[in-house]
Amino acid sequence: MSTGDLRLVPARPEHVDYWLVLRAEPGARRYVDTDEDTREQLLHRIAEASPLGDTRAKGYRWFVEYDGRLIGTVSARDVSRMHGRAQLGYMMSEAYHGRGLGTRAVGMMLERLFTGLPFLQRLWLVTLAENAGSQGVARKLGFTFEGTMRGHCVHLGQRRDQQTWGLLRSEWEARRSG
Ligand SMILES: CC(C)(COP(=O)(O)OP(=O)(O)OC[C@H]1O[C@@H](n2cnc3c(N)ncnc32)[C@H](O)[C@@H]1OP(=O)(O)O)[C@@H](O)C(=O)NCCC(=O)NCCS
């Protein structure tokens, strides 16, 4: 477990160059469809990400800083007030994989989302069936494996299975207080 200073900073336009590099890394491309967004589209996505206080927001994004360096990004999208839910995404620089930092960063995002958005009752995520790192993060943070969607997407030219994982507010609160 790395113990350095880890921070989430709200997405800003100047993060776009790091984000482009991150998305082009082999470790990211193996598991995430990253090649469809241009620099302008990423800037648009950053502009769309809202501060937690924005009551009409559809999504939030933070960049992850570790000892002052950018090492990843975490996000919540498709935020639904009606259903009290949001879908999570996360991506860390390959050089920092396997050190517990992804788990710490996503854990910090859970804290922000559940404390900042009282309507939120459920967080969920989708991962390729072979993405053991992503499943490791979800498992360590108390998510439940909810099932496999067979042949649910095409990734790198092949039809793949995807898993869904979910975490309810009550489960997060129980872990936090216990
Ligand atoms: C998924 C990702 C964020 C994980 O970040 P990370 O910092 O490497 O994860 P952690 O070090 O916190 O590991 C969490 C758990 O998963 C396990 N794990 C991590 N990478 C693994 C791998 N490649 N294979 C098997 N287990 C792995 C760890 O061992 C750890 O469990 P443990 O503490 O019981 O050993 C990172 O691999 C990544 O950015 N991948 C590319 C993008 C991506 O796949 N995003 C998710 C899309 S759904």
PDBQT file of the ligand as one rigid body, heavy atoms in Angstrom, charges set to zero:
ROOT
HETATM    1  C1  LIG A 201      -8.403  -0.754 -12.665  1.00  0.00    +0.000 C 
HETATM    2  C2  LIG A 201      -7.299   0.105 -12.093  1.00  0.00    +0.000 C 
HETATM    3  C3  LIG A 201      -7.837   1.509 -11.815  1.00  0.00    +0.000 C 
HETATM    4  C4  LIG A 201      -6.834  -0.525 -10.775  1.00  0.00    +0.000 C 
HETATM    5  O1  LIG A 201      -5.951   0.391 -10.149  1.00  0.00    +0.000 OA
HETATM    6  P1  LIG A 201      -4.755  -0.120  -9.241  1.00  0.00    +0.000 P 
HETATM    7  O2  LIG A 201      -4.201   1.056  -8.527  1.00  0.00    +0.000 OA
HETATM    8  O3  LIG A 201      -3.822  -0.940 -10.039  1.00  0.00    +0.000 OA
HETATM    9  O4  LIG A 201      -5.549  -1.074  -8.223  1.00  0.00    +0.000 OA
HETATM   10  P2  LIG A 201      -5.117  -1.480  -6.738  1.00  0.00    +0.000 P 
HETATM   11  O5  LIG A 201      -3.625  -1.519  -6.650  1.00  0.00    +0.000 OA
HETATM   12  O6  LIG A 201      -5.846  -0.618  -5.785  1.00  0.00    +0.000 OA
HETATM   13  O7  LIG A 201      -5.652  -2.975  -6.671  1.00  0.00    +0.000 OA
HETATM   14  C5  LIG A 201      -6.926  -3.339  -6.191  1.00  0.00    +0.000 C 
HETATM   15  C6  LIG A 201      -6.994  -4.850  -6.060  1.00  0.00    +0.000 C 
HETATM   16  O8  LIG A 201      -7.026  -5.433  -7.353  1.00  0.00    +0.000 OA
HETATM   17  C7  LIG A 201      -5.926  -6.321  -7.514  1.00  0.00    +0.000 C 
HETATM   18  N1  LIG A 201      -5.358  -6.112  -8.837  1.00  0.00    +0.000 N 
HETATM   19  C8  LIG A 201      -4.928  -4.943  -9.357  1.00  0.00    +0.000 A 
HETATM   20  N2  LIG A 201      -4.481  -5.141 -10.608  1.00  0.00    +0.000 NA
HETATM   21  C9  LIG A 201      -4.637  -6.456 -10.861  1.00  0.00    +0.000 A 
HETATM   22  C10 LIG A 201      -4.373  -7.275 -11.996  1.00  0.00    +0.000 A 
HETATM   23  N3  LIG A 201      -3.862  -6.758 -13.125  1.00  0.00    +0.000 N 
HETATM   24  N4  LIG A 201      -4.669  -8.597 -11.924  1.00  0.00    +0.000 NA
HETATM   25  C11 LIG A 201      -5.195  -9.122 -10.800  1.00  0.00    +0.000 A 
HETATM   26  N5  LIG A 201      -5.482  -8.393  -9.701  1.00  0.00    +0.000 NA
HETATM   27  C12 LIG A 201      -5.204  -7.079  -9.733  1.00  0.00    +0.000 A 
HETATM   28  C13 LIG A 201      -4.921  -5.896  -6.478  1.00  0.00    +0.000 C 
HETATM   29  O9  LIG A 201      -4.093  -6.978  -6.154  1.00  0.00    +0.000 OA
HETATM   30  C14 LIG A 201      -5.779  -5.435  -5.351  1.00  0.00    +0.000 C 
HETATM   31  O10 LIG A 201      -6.237  -6.490  -4.545  1.00  0.00    +0.000 OA
HETATM   32  P3  LIG A 201      -5.383  -6.986  -3.254  1.00  0.00    +0.000 P 
HETATM   33  O11 LIG A 201      -5.100  -5.758  -2.440  1.00  0.00    +0.000 OA
HETATM   34  O12 LIG A 201      -6.309  -7.954  -2.621  1.00  0.00    +0.000 OA
HETATM   35  O13 LIG A 201      -4.135  -7.579  -3.764  1.00  0.00    +0.000 OA
HETATM   36  C15 LIG A 201      -6.088   0.169 -13.038  1.00  0.00    +0.000 C 
HETATM   37  O14 LIG A 201      -5.638  -1.131 -13.271  1.00  0.00    +0.000 OA
HETATM   38  C16 LIG A 201      -6.423   0.824 -14.364  1.00  0.00    +0.000 C 
HETATM   39  O15 LIG A 201      -6.456   2.040 -14.461  1.00  0.00    +0.000 OA
HETATM   40  N6  LIG A 201      -6.646   0.017 -15.400  1.00  0.00    +0.000 N 
HETATM   41  C17 LIG A 201      -6.898   0.539 -16.768  1.00  0.00    +0.000 C 
HETATM   42  C18 LIG A 201      -8.245   1.226 -16.878  1.00  0.00    +0.000 C 
HETATM   43  C19 LIG A 201      -9.373   0.361 -16.363  1.00  0.00    +0.000 C 
HETATM   44  O16 LIG A 201      -9.378  -0.844 -16.532  1.00  0.00    +0.000 OA
HETATM   45  N7  LIG A 201     -10.340   1.039 -15.710  1.00  0.00    +0.000 N 
HETATM   46  C20 LIG A 201     -11.522   0.391 -15.195  1.00  0.00    +0.000 C 
HETATM   47  C21 LIG A 201     -12.546   0.230 -16.270  1.00  0.00    +0.000 C 
HETATM   48  S1  LIG A 201     -13.972  -0.624 -15.624  1.00  0.00    +0.000 SA
ENDROOT
TORSDOF 0
